[in-house]
Amino acid sequence: MSLSDVLSDADRKKQIRETAHAARRDQANKDEISREIVARFMGLPEYHAASTVMFYVDVRAEVRTRHDLPAALESGKLIIIPWCNDEGELELFHLESMDELETGMYRILEPKPDLKTNADKHVTPEDLDIIMVPGVGFDRRGGRTGHGKGYYDKLLEHARPDTPLVAIAFECQMFDEIPMQSHDVFMDKVVTEAAVYEGVGRRSEDGA
């Protein structure tokens, strides 16, 4: 890939992010539509088959998940959430009650400080049976772009090959094509209020 191609992809991703952020901020009825999207996620066969499920906790204008976490906690499944440590890396936390969360830096809901260091609460990516993935923009192949920091890319590198990667997003976050490079990870599914899109997933990495 030439330098001009890389710059072109970077410019396209920047434009997609700006467009998606604006569309997401302007999304009407966020609570109601978020509940529809999360209900679709929780209705997937892959979710029902999973024992250990990773949810993200919504920030700013993302699809809101916090309203459905209490029901997930009562489902009998192990519910895992990510949080960002001081090194800018995602760690995984076994959530057992919404009371274990508090608003931290940047108004992000995360585990209370005394629980973050509890080894019994720590989970590895290999433990996850299904992963809910946030993002800024997606396409119908499962292409994804985040904020460009690579937090989730690093986490997903360590997920088991058989663990479904399922993104949730508002339909306004869908694009014709997200520029993808060799290190980028395709989703297995993208769930919106309008559809469940079947992505190519990590099959794309070996050309399958």
Contacts in CASP RR format, 6 or more apart in sequence:
PFRMAT RR
TARGET T0000
AUTHOR 0000-0000-0000
METHOD contacts of the structure
MODEL  1
MSLSDVLSDADRKKQIRETAHAARRDQANKDEISREIVARFMGLPEYHAA
STVMFYVDVRAEVRTRHDLPAALESGKLIIIPWCNDEGELELFHLESMDE
LETGMYRILEPKPDLKTNADKHVTPEDLDIIMVPGVGFDRRGGRTGHGKG
YYDKLLEHARPDTPLVAIAFECQMFDEIPMQSHDVFMDKVVTEAAVYEGV
GRRSEDGA
1 181 0 8 1.000
6 181 0 8 1.000
8 179 0 8 1.000
9 179 0 8 1.000
9 181 0 8 1.000
12 179 0 8 1.000
13 145 0 8 1.000
13 148 0 8 1.000
13 178 0 8 1.000
13 179 0 8 1.000
16 136 0 8 1.000
16 137 0 8 1.000
16 145 0 8 1.000
16 175 0 8 1.000
16 178 0 8 1.000
17 136 0 8 1.000
17 137 0 8 1.000
17 145 0 8 1.000
17 146 0 8 1.000
17 147 0 8 1.000
19 175 0 8 1.000
20 136 0 8 1.000
20 137 0 8 1.000
20 172 0 8 1.000
20 173 0 8 1.000
20 175 0 8 1.000
21 61 0 8 1.000
21 136 0 8 1.000
23 170 0 8 1.000
23 172 0 8 1.000
23 173 0 8 1.000
24 61 0 8 1.000
24 62 0 8 1.000
24 136 0 8 1.000
24 170 0 8 1.000
24 172 0 8 1.000
24 173 0 8 1.000
25 61 0 8 1.000
26 172 0 8 1.000
27 33 0 8 1.000
27 61 0 8 1.000
27 170 0 8 1.000
27 172 0 8 1.000
30 61 0 8 1.000
30 63 0 8 1.000
30 64 0 8 1.000
31 64 0 8 1.000
31 67 0 8 1.000
33 63 0 8 1.000
33 170 0 8 1.000
33 193 0 8 1.000
34 58 0 8 1.000
34 63 0 8 1.000
34 64 0 8 1.000
34 65 0 8 1.000
34 67 0 8 1.000
35 64 0 8 1.000
35 67 0 8 1.000
35 68 0 8 1.000
36 193 0 8 1.000
37 63 0 8 1.000
37 168 0 8 1.000
37 169 0 8 1.000
37 170 0 8 1.000
37 191 0 8 1.000
37 192 0 8 1.000
37 193 0 8 1.000
38 63 0 8 1.000
38 64 0 8 1.000
38 65 0 8 1.000
38 67 0 8 1.000
38 68 0 8 1.000
38 168 0 8 1.000
39 68 0 8 1.000
40 168 0 8 1.000
40 191 0 8 1.000
40 193 0 8 1.000
40 196 0 8 1.000
41 47 0 8 1.000
41 132 0 8 1.000
41 166 0 8 1.000
41 168 0 8 1.000
41 191 0 8 1.000
42 68 0 8 1.000
42 71 0 8 1.000
42 72 0 8 1.000
44 130 0 8 1.000
44 166 0 8 1.000
44 189 0 8 1.000
44 191 0 8 1.000
44 196 0 8 1.000
46 130 0 8 1.000
46 164 0 8 1.000
46 166 0 8 1.000
46 188 0 8 1.000
46 189 0 8 1.000
47 53 0 8 1.000
47 130 0 8 1.000
47 166 0 8 1.000
49 129 0 8 1.000
49 130 0 8 1.000
50 77 0 8 1.000
50 129 0 8 1.000
50 130 0 8 1.000
51 77 0 8 1.000
51 78 0 8 1.000
51 129 0 8 1.000
52 77 0 8 1.000
52 78 0 8 1.000
52 80 0 8 1.000
52 123 0 8 1.000
52 127 0 8 1.000
52 128 0 8 1.000
52 129 0 8 1.000
52 130 0 8 1.000
53 72 0 8 1.000
53 77 0 8 1.000
53 78 0 8 1.000
53 79 0 8 1.000
53 80 0 8 1.000
53 128 0 8 1.000
53 129 0 8 1.000
53 130 0 8 1.000
53 132 0 8 1.000
54 80 0 8 1.000
54 81 0 8 1.000
54 82 0 8 1.000
54 92 0 8 1.000
54 128 0 8 1.000
54 130 0 8 1.000
54 131 0 8 1.000
54 132 0 8 1.000
55 65 0 8 1.000
55 69 0 8 1.000
55 72 0 8 1.000
55 79 0 8 1.000
55 80 0 8 1.000
55 81 0 8 1.000
55 132 0 8 1.000
56 62 0 8 1.000
56 65 0 8 1.000
56 81 0 8 1.000
56 82 0 8 1.000
56 132 0 8 1.000
56 133 0 8 1.000
56 134 0 8 1.000
57 65 0 8 1.000
57 66 0 8 1.000
57 69 0 8 1.000
57 81 0 8 1.000
57 101 0 8 1.000
57 108 0 8 1.000
57 109 0 8 1.000
57 110 0 8 1.000
58 64 0 8 1.000
58 65 0 8 1.000
58 66 0 8 1.000
58 134 0 8 1.000
59 106 0 8 1.000
59 107 0 8 1.000
59 108 0 8 1.000
62 134 0 8 1.000
62 135 0 8 1.000
63 134 0 8 1.000
63 168 0 8 1.000
63 169 0 8 1.000
63 170 0 8 1.000
65 132 0 8 1.000
65 168 0 8 1.000
66 98 0 8 1.000
66 109 0 8 1.000
69 79 0 8 1.000
69 95 0 8 1.000
69 98 0 8 1.000
70 98 0 8 1.000
72 79 0 8 1.000
73 79 0 8 1.000
73 95 0 8 1.000
73 96 0 8 1.000
73 97 0 8 1.000
73 98 0 8 1.000
78 94 0 8 1.000
78 123 0 8 1.000
79 94 0 8 1.000
79 95 0 8 1.000
79 96 0 8 1.000
80 92 0 8 1.000
80 93 0 8 1.000
80 94 0 8 1.000
80 95 0 8 1.000
80 123 0 8 1.000
80 127 0 8 1.000
80 128 0 8 1.000
81 92 0 8 1.000
81 93 0 8 1.000
81 95 0 8 1.000
81 111 0 8 1.000
82 90 0 8 1.000
82 91 0 8 1.000
82 92 0 8 1.000
82 93 0 8 1.000
82 155 0 8 1.000
83 90 0 8 1.000
83 91 0 8 1.000
83 93 0 8 1.000
83 110 0 8 1.000
83 111 0 8 1.000
83 116 0 8 1.000
84 90 0 8 1.000
84 91 0 8 1.000
84 108 0 8 1.000
84 110 0 8 1.000
84 151 0 8 1.000
85 91 0 8 1.000
85 116 0 8 1.000
88 149 0 8 1.000
88 151 0 8 1.000
89 151 0 8 1.000
89 154 0 8 1.000
90 151 0 8 1.000
90 152 0 8 1.000
90 154 0 8 1.000
90 155 0 8 1.000
91 116 0 8 1.000
91 122 0 8 1.000
92 122 0 8 1.000
92 123 0 8 1.000
92 124 0 8 1.000
92 125 0 8 1.000
92 127 0 8 1.000
92 128 0 8 1.000
92 155 0 8 1.000
93 111 0 8 1.000
93 115 0 8 1.000
93 116 0 8 1.000
93 121 0 8 1.000
93 122 0 8 1.000
93 123 0 8 1.000
94 120 0 8 1.000
94 121 0 8 1.000
94 122 0 8 1.000
94 123 0 8 1.000
95 101 0 8 1.000
95 111 0 8 1.000
100 111 0 8 1.000
100 112 0 8 1.000
100 115 0 8 1.000
101 109 0 8 1.000
101 110 0 8 1.000
101 111 0 8 1.000
101 112 0 8 1.000
102 109 0 8 1.000
102 110 0 8 1.000
102 111 0 8 1.000
102 112 0 8 1.000
103 109 0 8 1.000
103 110 0 8 1.000
104 110 0 8 1.000
111 121 0 8 1.000
115 121 0 8 1.000
124 158 0 8 1.000
125 131 0 8 1.000
125 155 0 8 1.000
125 156 0 8 1.000
125 158 0 8 1.000
125 159 0 8 1.000
125 160 0 8 1.000
126 158 0 8 1.000
126 159 0 8 1.000
126 160 0 8 1.000
128 159 0 8 1.000
128 160 0 8 1.000
128 163 0 8 1.000
129 163 0 8 1.000
130 163 0 8 1.000
130 164 0 8 1.000
130 166 0 8 1.000
131 156 0 8 1.000
131 159 0 8 1.000
131 163 0 8 1.000
131 164 0 8 1.000
131 165 0 8 1.000
131 166 0 8 1.000
132 166 0 8 1.000
132 167 0 8 1.000
132 168 0 8 1.000
133 144 0 8 1.000
133 152 0 8 1.000
133 156 0 8 1.000
133 165 0 8 1.000
133 166 0 8 1.000
133 167 0 8 1.000
133 168 0 8 1.000
133 187 0 8 1.000
134 146 0 8 1.000
134 152 0 8 1.000
134 167 0 8 1.000
134 168 0 8 1.000
134 169 0 8 1.000
135 144 0 8 1.000
135 145 0 8 1.000
135 146 0 8 1.000
135 147 0 8 1.000
135 152 0 8 1.000
135 167 0 8 1.000
135 169 0 8 1.000
135 173 0 8 1.000
136 145 0 8 1.000
136 146 0 8 1.000
136 147 0 8 1.000
136 173 0 8 1.000
137 144 0 8 1.000
137 145 0 8 1.000
137 146 0 8 1.000
137 169 0 8 1.000
137 173 0 8 1.000
137 174 0 8 1.000
137 175 0 8 1.000
137 178 0 8 1.000
138 144 0 8 1.000
138 145 0 8 1.000
138 167 0 8 1.000
138 169 0 8 1.000
138 173 0 8 1.000
138 174 0 8 1.000
138 175 0 8 1.000
138 178 0 8 1.000
138 187 0 8 1.000
138 190 0 8 1.000
138 197 0 8 1.000
139 174 0 8 1.000
139 175 0 8 1.000
139 176 0 8 1.000
139 177 0 8 1.000
139 178 0 8 1.000
140 174 0 8 1.000
140 190 0 8 1.000
140 197 0 8 1.000
140 199 0 8 1.000
141 177 0 8 1.000
141 186 0 8 1.000
141 199 0 8 1.000
141 200 0 8 1.000
142 167 0 8 1.000
142 178 0 8 1.000
142 186 0 8 1.000
142 187 0 8 1.000
142 188 0 8 1.000
142 189 0 8 1.000
142 190 0 8 1.000
142 197 0 8 1.000
142 199 0 8 1.000
142 200 0 8 1.000
142 201 0 8 1.000
143 178 0 8 1.000
143 180 0 8 1.000
143 184 0 8 1.000
143 186 0 8 1.000
143 187 0 8 1.000
143 190 0 8 1.000
143 199 0 8 1.000
144 167 0 8 1.000
144 178 0 8 1.000
144 184 0 8 1.000
144 185 0 8 1.000
144 186 0 8 1.000
144 187 0 8 1.000
144 190 0 8 1.000
145 178 0 8 1.000
145 179 0 8 1.000
146 152 0 8 1.000
153 183 0 8 1.000
153 184 0 8 1.000
153 185 0 8 1.000
156 165 0 8 1.000
156 185 0 8 1.000
157 185 0 8 1.000
159 165 0 8 1.000
161 202 0 8 1.000
164 188 0 8 1.000
164 189 0 8 1.000
165 185 0 8 1.000
165 187 0 8 1.000
165 188 0 8 1.000
165 189 0 8 1.000
165 201 0 8 1.000
165 202 0 8 1.000
166 187 0 8 1.000
166 188 0 8 1.000
166 189 0 8 1.000
166 190 0 8 1.000
166 191 0 8 1.000
167 187 0 8 1.000
167 189 0 8 1.000
167 190 0 8 1.000
167 191 0 8 1.000
168 190 0 8 1.000
168 191 0 8 1.000
168 192 0 8 1.000
169 190 0 8 1.000
169 191 0 8 1.000
169 192 0 8 1.000
170 192 0 8 1.000
170 193 0 8 1.000
171 192 0 8 1.000
171 193 0 8 1.000
171 194 0 8 1.000
171 195 0 8 1.000
173 192 0 8 1.000
174 190 0 8 1.000
174 192 0 8 1.000
174 197 0 8 1.000
180 186 0 8 1.000
185 201 0 8 1.000
185 202 0 8 1.000
186 199 0 8 1.000
186 200 0 8 1.000
186 201 0 8 1.000
186 202 0 8 1.000
186 204 0 8 1.000
187 199 0 8 1.000
187 201 0 8 1.000
188 198 0 8 1.000
188 199 0 8 1.000
188 201 0 8 1.000
188 202 0 8 1.000
189 196 0 8 1.000
189 197 0 8 1.000
189 198 0 8 1.000
189 199 0 8 1.000
190 196 0 8 1.000
190 197 0 8 1.000
190 199 0 8 1.000
191 197 0 8 1.000
END
